[in-house]
């Protein structure tokens, strides 16, 4: 039934002009699903996020089911994130994140972009993770992005560098902190402001956290900054930023 419902949701989305890259079952219990769109501009992406939430809720309602976008609806199960894949293109459509000589094929500009995201992440969380329930998702375990670091492999890092393809057009980063309780218009703007600050001030993101987080000693872990543990903590970080 879940697959049938999800297929119906995707069919309607495509009929009304929202492209879908793929959809699949996710790791969070028997009812969690992911619907991913292709990359698009910030405004179009924010519009699509709202439309997808509306369509999925209505299709489920018609079938006597309920869709929730609560960040942590079930204790002990994986939470609901809204992973935000991003890249910068110049006016020729060339990917500014790609450098064949860079670490993980990333350009210096991409690293500065990441530096801005990680530096301002505690404050940005006030927009991207604006509910008290958001911080029940941002806890160690469950692949939750609680570590303010970047990594090619580690899904507990706030920024993941997908390595599926060496194609320059595919080089991007995935910001994993946001959850679907956010206002995407405010959230995407805040993320972009943080990234622009990273570029303008050439903020170094440091070394990637490419080790298995569970193999790190407490001594190693104390040097890895983490997300705020509560909404109050994020709001305090926002006031201080």
C-alpha positions as CSV (number, residue, x, y, z in Angstrom):
1,X,0.0,0.0,0.0
2,X,2.8,2.4,0.8
3,X,4.4,1.9,-2.6
4,X,1.0,2.4,-4.3
5,X,0.4,5.6,-2.3
6,X,3.8,7.0,-3.0
7,X,3.5,6.2,-6.7
8,X,0.2,8.1,-6.8
9,X,1.8,11.1,-5.0
10,X,4.6,11.2,-7.6
11,X,2.2,10.8,-10.5
12,X,0.2,13.8,-9.3
13,X,3.3,15.9,-8.6
14,X,4.6,15.3,-12.1
15,X,1.2,16.1,-13.6
16,X,1.2,19.5,-12.0
17,X,4.7,20.3,-13.0
18,X,6.9,19.2,-10.0
19,X,9.6,17.0,-11.5
20,X,10.6,13.9,-9.4
21,X,14.1,12.5,-9.6
22,X,13.2,9.3,-7.7
23,X,11.3,8.0,-4.7
24,X,12.0,5.1,-2.4
25,X,11.4,3.6,1.1
26,X,13.7,5.1,3.8
27,X,15.3,3.6,6.9
28,X,12.9,4.9,9.5
29,X,10.5,2.1,10.2
30,X,7.8,0.7,7.9
31,X,6.2,3.9,6.8
32,X,9.0,6.4,6.0
33,X,9.6,7.4,2.4
34,X,11.7,9.9,0.5
35,X,10.8,11.9,-2.6
36,X,13.6,13.7,-4.3
37,X,13.4,16.4,-6.9
38,X,16.2,17.3,-9.4
39,X,18.3,20.3,-8.5
40,X,16.5,23.7,-9.2
41,X,16.9,27.3,-8.2
42,X,16.2,28.4,-4.6
43,X,12.8,29.9,-5.1
44,X,11.6,27.0,-7.2
45,X,12.9,24.5,-4.7
46,X,11.1,26.3,-1.8
47,X,7.9,26.4,-3.9
48,X,8.2,22.7,-4.6
49,X,8.8,21.8,-1.0
50,X,5.5,23.3,0.0
51,X,3.6,21.8,-2.9
52,X,5.1,18.3,-2.2
53,X,4.0,18.6,1.4
54,X,0.4,19.5,0.4
55,X,0.1,16.9,-2.3
56,X,1.4,14.0,-0.2
57,X,-0.9,14.9,2.7
58,X,-3.9,15.1,0.5
59,X,-3.2,11.8,-1.3
60,X,-2.7,10.0,2.0
61,X,-5.9,11.6,3.4
62,X,-7.9,10.3,0.5
63,X,-6.7,6.8,1.3
64,X,-7.5,7.1,5.0
65,X,-3.8,7.6,6.0
66,X,-1.8,10.4,7.5
67,X,1.5,11.9,6.4
68,X,3.6,13.7,9.0
69,X,6.6,15.9,8.5
70,X,7.4,16.0,12.2
71,X,11.2,15.8,12.6
72,X,11.0,13.0,15.2
73,X,7.5,11.4,15.2
74,X,8.5,8.1,16.7
75,X,10.9,7.5,19.6
76,X,13.6,5.0,18.7
77,X,13.1,5.4,14.9
78,X,15.0,7.5,12.4
79,X,13.6,11.1,12.2
80,X,12.5,13.0,9.1
81,X,15.1,15.3,7.5
82,X,15.0,17.6,4.5
83,X,18.5,17.1,3.0
84,X,19.4,20.1,0.9
85,X,21.7,19.3,-2.0
86,X,23.4,22.4,-3.4
87,X,25.9,23.7,-5.9
88,X,26.8,27.0,-7.5
89,X,26.8,27.6,-11.3
90,X,28.3,30.5,-13.2
91,X,26.3,32.2,-16.0
92,X,27.6,29.7,-18.5
93,X,26.1,26.8,-16.4
94,X,29.5,25.6,-15.3
95,X,29.7,24.0,-11.8
96,X,31.9,26.2,-9.5
97,X,32.2,23.5,-6.9
98,X,34.3,21.2,-9.2
99,X,38.1,21.0,-9.2
100,X,39.8,17.8,-10.4
101,X,42.8,18.6,-8.2
102,X,40.9,19.5,-5.1
103,X,40.0,17.2,-2.1
104,X,37.0,15.1,-3.0
105,X,37.1,17.0,-6.3
106,X,36.0,20.2,-4.5
107,X,37.2,23.7,-5.5
108,X,38.5,26.2,-3.0
109,X,35.2,28.1,-3.4
110,X,33.3,25.0,-2.5
111,X,35.4,24.6,0.7
112,X,34.9,28.2,1.7
113,X,31.1,27.7,1.1
114,X,31.2,24.7,3.4
115,X,33.3,26.8,5.9
116,X,30.5,29.4,6.0
117,X,27.8,26.8,6.5
118,X,29.6,25.1,9.3
119,X,30.6,28.3,11.1
120,X,27.1,29.7,11.0
121,X,25.2,26.4,11.4
122,X,24.2,26.9,15.1
123,X,22.5,30.1,14.1
124,X,21.1,28.9,10.9
125,X,19.4,26.0,12.8
126,X,17.0,28.6,14.2
127,X,15.5,28.7,10.7
128,X,16.2,25.2,9.3
129,X,15.2,23.4,12.6
130,X,12.7,25.7,14.2
131,X,10.6,23.4,16.4
132,X,11.3,21.9,19.8
133,X,10.8,18.5,18.2
134,X,13.6,19.2,15.8
135,X,16.1,18.6,18.6
136,X,14.7,15.2,19.3
137,X,15.9,14.3,15.8
138,X,19.4,15.9,16.2
139,X,20.7,13.3,18.7
140,X,23.7,10.9,18.2
141,X,22.8,7.8,16.3
142,X,20.1,7.3,13.6
143,X,22.4,8.9,11.0
144,X,21.4,12.2,12.4
145,X,23.7,15.1,11.3
146,X,24.8,16.3,14.8
147,X,28.5,16.9,14.0
148,X,29.4,20.2,12.5
149,X,31.9,18.8,10.0
150,X,32.0,17.7,6.4
151,X,32.6,14.2,5.1
152,X,32.5,12.0,2.0
153,X,31.1,9.0,3.9
154,X,29.9,10.0,7.4
155,X,26.1,10.5,7.5
156,X,26.4,12.0,11.0
157,X,28.2,15.0,9.5
158,X,26.3,18.1,8.8
159,X,27.7,18.4,5.3
160,X,28.1,15.2,3.2
161,X,30.0,15.2,-0.1
162,X,28.3,12.7,-2.5
163,X,30.9,10.8,-4.5
164,X,28.5,8.9,-6.8
165,X,30.0,10.3,-10.0
166,X,33.3,12.0,-11.1
167,X,31.2,14.1,-13.6
168,X,31.9,17.9,-13.0
169,X,28.2,18.6,-13.4
170,X,27.4,16.3,-10.5
171,X,29.7,17.8,-7.9
172,X,27.6,19.1,-5.1
173,X,27.3,19.0,-1.3
174,X,24.4,17.8,0.8
175,X,23.5,19.9,3.9
176,X,21.8,17.3,6.2
177,X,20.7,19.4,9.2
178,X,17.4,20.9,8.0
179,X,14.1,19.2,8.7
180,X,10.7,19.6,7.1
181,X,9.2,21.7,9.9
182,X,11.1,24.7,8.5
183,X,10.0,27.5,6.3
184,X,12.1,26.7,3.2
185,X,12.1,30.3,2.0
186,X,13.7,31.6,5.1
187,X,15.9,28.5,5.5
188,X,17.3,28.6,2.0
189,X,18.0,32.3,2.3
190,X,19.8,31.8,5.7
191,X,21.9,28.9,4.2
192,X,22.9,31.0,1.2
193,X,23.8,34.0,3.5
194,X,26.0,31.7,5.6
195,X,27.7,30.3,2.5
196,X,28.3,33.7,0.9
197,X,30.0,34.8,4.1
198,X,32.2,31.7,3.9
199,X,33.2,32.6,0.4
200,X,33.8,36.3,1.1
201,X,35.9,35.7,4.2
202,X,37.5,32.5,2.8
203,X,36.5,30.5,5.8
204,X,38.5,27.2,6.0
205,X,36.3,24.3,7.0
206,X,39.3,22.3,8.3
207,X,39.9,18.6,7.6
208,X,37.0,16.3,6.6
209,X,35.6,13.9,9.2
210,X,36.1,10.8,7.1
211,X,36.6,8.4,10.0
212,X,33.8,6.2,11.4
213,X,32.4,8.4,14.1
214,X,31.9,5.3,16.3
215,X,35.6,4.5,16.2
216,X,36.7,8.0,17.5
217,X,37.9,8.3,21.1
218,X,36.2,10.7,23.5
219,X,39.5,12.8,23.2
220,X,39.1,13.0,19.4
221,X,35.3,13.7,19.6
222,X,35.7,16.7,21.9
223,X,37.4,18.6,19.1
224,X,34.4,18.0,16.8
225,X,31.7,20.8,17.3
226,X,28.1,19.7,17.4
227,X,24.7,21.1,16.7
228,X,22.8,22.9,19.6
229,X,20.9,20.5,21.7
230,X,17.7,22.5,21.9
231,X,15.8,25.3,20.2
232,X,16.8,27.7,23.0
233,X,20.4,26.9,22.1
234,X,19.9,27.6,18.4
235,X,18.1,30.9,19.2
236,X,21.0,31.9,21.5
237,X,23.4,31.2,18.7
238,X,21.3,33.3,16.3
239,X,21.3,36.2,18.7
240,X,25.1,36.0,19.0
241,X,25.7,35.7,15.3
